[in-house]
Amino acid sequence: MLDSANKPSESSERPRSTSSVRAAVIIPNWNGQKYLARCLPALSVQACQDFQVVLVDNGSTDGSVEWVRRRYPFVEIVPLDRNYGFAAACNLGASHSQGGYLLFLNPDVILE
């Protein structure tokens, strides 16, 4: 869904099972709620929905985890107790993925 400014609208609707997804989108996050507010809606409206979303949170203090949990229940959240860094978050996300393909996506990226 796009709003009047051609930006993805916030939607938590994304019915599908992660048991047989083709790909996993892995988002390493640290205090990126302001970016996730545009990144996740853009994922929700992709034509192909055959993917799992894994958010690995590096101990954010900006409310990212709670915000995602409330608005995007389809996102699998892997919360960490502190910032272990980008590479560690990507590797941990890969270990939680179920897809045959992995897409590592920074939270400030907005897919079209």
ROZALO-157371 format. One line per 3 residues: number of its first residue (from 1); their letters; for each residue y, z, x of N, C-alpha, C. Coordinates in steps of 0.1 Angstrom, whole numbers, plus 5000, padded with zeros to 4 digits. Layout:
BEGIN
NUM	A	Y,Z,X,Y,Z,X,Y,Z,X ~ ...
//
This chain:
BEGIN
1	MLD	4988,5000,5008,5000,5000,5000,5012,5000,5009 ~ 5022,4992,5005,5035,4992,5012,5045,4996,5003 ~ 5055,5004,5008,5066,5008,5000,5077,4997,5000
4	SAN	5088,5000,4994,5098,4990,4993,5104,4985,5006 ~ 5103,4993,5016,5108,4990,5030,5097,4983,5038 ~ 5086,4979,5032,5074,4973,5039,5068,4982,5049
7	KPS	5068,4995,5046,5062,5004,5055,5050,5010,5047 ~ 5039,5013,5054,5027,5018,5047,5031,5031,5040 ~ 5027,5033,5028,5029,5045,5020,5018,5055,5024
10	ESS	5021,5068,5022,5011,5078,5025,5001,5078,5014 ~ 4988,5077,5019,4977,5077,5009,4965,5083,5016 ~ 4959,5092,5009,4947,5097,5014,4934,5090,5009
13	ERP	4936,5080,5000,4925,5074,4994,4919,5064,5004 ~ 4907,5066,5007,4900,5057,5016,4885,5060,5015 ~ 4879,5056,5003,4865,5059,5001,4856,5051,5009
16	RST	4848,5058,5017,4837,5051,5025,4829,5062,5032 ~ 4818,5059,5036,4809,5068,5043,4810,5065,5058 ~ 4810,5075,5066,4810,5073,5081,4796,5071,5087
19	SSV	4786,5072,5078,4772,5072,5083,4769,5058,5089 ~ 4775,5047,5085,4772,5034,5090,4785,5026,5092 ~ 4794,5031,5099,4806,5024,5102,4804,5015,5114
22	RAA	4812,5005,5114,4812,4995,5125,4819,5000,5138 ~ 4830,5007,5135,4839,5011,5146,4844,5025,5144 ~ 4849,5031,5155,4856,5044,5154,4870,5042,5160
25	VII	4880,5047,5153,4893,5048,5158,4895,5062,5163 ~ 4898,5064,5175,4899,5077,5182,4914,5079,5185 ~ 4920,5089,5180,4934,5092,5182,4935,5105,5189
28	PNW	4939,5105,5202,4942,5117,5209,4956,5122,5205 ~ 4958,5134,5202,4971,5139,5197,4975,5152,5204 ~ 4988,5153,5206,4994,5165,5210,5008,5165,5205
31	NGQ	5010,5174,5195,5023,5175,5188,5029,5162,5184 ~ 5020,5154,5178,5024,5140,5173,5025,5139,5158 ~ 5027,5149,5151,5028,5148,5136,5038,5137,5132
34	KYL	5050,5137,5138,5060,5127,5134,5055,5113,5136 ~ 5046,5111,5146,5040,5097,5148,5029,5095,5138 ~ 5021,5105,5136,5009,5103,5127,5014,5100,5113
37	ARC	5026,5104,5109,5031,5101,5096,5033,5086,5094 ~ 5033,5078,5104,5033,5063,5103,5020,5057,5107 ~ 5013,5063,5116,5001,5057,5122,4990,5058,5111
40	LPA	4987,5069,5105,4976,5071,5096,4978,5063,5083 ~ 4990,5062,5077,4991,5054,5065,4988,5039,5068 ~ 4992,5035,5080,4989,5021,5084,4974,5018,5086
43	LSV	4966,5028,5090,4952,5027,5091,4946,5026,5077 ~ 4952,5034,5068,4946,5035,5054,4947,5021,5047 ~ 4956,5013,5051,4958,5000,5043,4952,4988,5051
46	QAC	4944,4990,5061,4939,4978,5068,4929,4971,5059 ~ 4929,4958,5060,4920,4950,5052,4905,4953,5054 ~ 4902,4955,5067,4888,4960,5070,4888,4975,5071
49	QDF	4880,4981,5063,4879,4996,5063,4866,5002,5068 ~ 4859,4993,5076,4846,4997,5081,4848,5005,5094 ~ 4855,5016,5094,4857,5024,5106,4859,5038,5102
52	QVV	4856,5047,5112,4858,5061,5111,4870,5065,5119 ~ 4877,5075,5115,4889,5079,5122,4886,5093,5127 ~ 4888,5095,5141,4886,5108,5147,4899,5112,5154
55	LVD	4905,5123,5150,4917,5128,5156,4913,5140,5165 ~ 4915,5138,5178,4913,5149,5187,4926,5155,5190 ~ 4928,5168,5186,4940,5175,5187,4940,5184,5199
58	NGS	4949,5181,5209,4950,5189,5221,4959,5202,5220 ~ 4955,5210,5210,4962,5223,5209,4976,5222,5204 ~ 4979,5213,5195,4992,5211,5190,4998,5223,5183
61	TDG	5011,5225,5184,5018,5236,5178,5028,5231,5167 ~ 5028,5218,5164,5037,5213,5154,5031,5212,5140 ~ 5019,5217,5138,5013,5216,5125,5005,5204,5122
64	SVE	5003,5196,5133,4996,5183,5131,4983,5184,5124 ~ 4974,5194,5128,4961,5195,5123,4961,5198,5108 ~ 4970,5208,5104,4971,5212,5090,4976,5200,5082
67	WVR	4986,5193,5087,4992,5182,5080,4982,5171,5077 ~ 4974,5167,5088,4964,5157,5086,4953,5162,5077 ~ 4949,5174,5078,4938,5179,5069,4942,5178,5055
70	RRY	4955,5181,5051,4960,5181,5038,4961,5167,5032 ~ 4966,5158,5040,4970,5144,5035,4959,5134,5038 ~ 4951,5135,5048,4941,5125,5051,4927,5131,5053
73	PFV	4921,5134,5042,4908,5141,5043,4897,5132,5049 ~ 4899,5119,5050,4889,5110,5056,4889,5111,5071 ~ 4899,5118,5077,4900,5119,5092,4892,5130,5097
76	EIV	4883,5128,5106,4875,5138,5112,4884,5144,5123 ~ 4887,5157,5122,4895,5164,5132,4887,5172,5142 ~ 4890,5170,5154,4883,5178,5165,4895,5186,5171
79	PLD	4896,5199,5167,4907,5207,5172,4903,5213,5186 ~ 4912,5213,5195,4910,5220,5208,4920,5231,5209 ~ 4916,5241,5217,4924,5253,5219,4936,5252,5228
82	RNY	4936,5241,5236,4948,5238,5244,4948,5223,5248 ~ 4958,5219,5255,4959,5205,5259,4950,5202,5271 ~ 4939,5195,5269,4930,5191,5279,4933,5178,5285
85	GFA	4943,5171,5280,4948,5158,5285,4942,5146,5277 ~ 4948,5135,5280,4945,5123,5273,4930,5119,5275 ~ 4926,5118,5287,4912,5113,5290,4902,5122,5284
88	AAC	4903,5135,5285,4894,5144,5279,4893,5143,5264 ~ 4905,5141,5258,4905,5139,5243,4898,5126,5239 ~ 4900,5116,5247,4894,5103,5244,4878,5104,5246
91	NLG	4874,5111,5256,4860,5112,5258,4853,5121,5247 ~ 4860,5131,5243,4855,5140,5233,4854,5132,5220 ~ 4865,5125,5217,4865,5116,5205,4853,5107,5205
94	ASH	4851,5101,5216,4840,5091,5217,4826,5098,5214 ~ 4825,5110,5219,4812,5117,5216,4811,5121,5201 ~ 4822,5121,5194,4821,5124,5179,4820,5111,5171
97	SQG	4821,5100,5177,4822,5088,5170,4808,5083,5165 ~ 4808,5075,5155,4796,5070,5149,4796,5054,5149 ~ 4807,5048,5153,4808,5034,5153,4802,5027,5166
100	GYL	4799,5015,5164,4794,5007,5176,4805,5003,5185 ~ 4817,5002,5180,4829,4999,5188,4839,5011,5187 ~ 4846,5012,5198,4856,5023,5199,4870,5017,5201
103	LFL	4880,5022,5193,4894,5019,5195,4901,5031,5198 ~ 4907,5032,5210,4915,5044,5213,4929,5041,5210 ~ 4935,5049,5201,4948,5046,5195,4958,5057,5197
106	NPD	4969,5055,5204,4979,5065,5205,4985,5067,5192 ~ 4990,5079,5188,4995,5082,5175,5008,5075,5172 ~ 5015,5070,5182,5028,5063,5180,5026,5048,5178
109	VIL	5013,5043,5176,5010,5029,5173,5009,5028,5158 ~ 5015,5017,5153,5014,5014,5139,5007,5000,5138 ~ 4995,5000,5133,4988,4988,5131,4993,4980,5119
112	E	4993,4967,5121,4998,4958,5110,4986,4952,5103
//
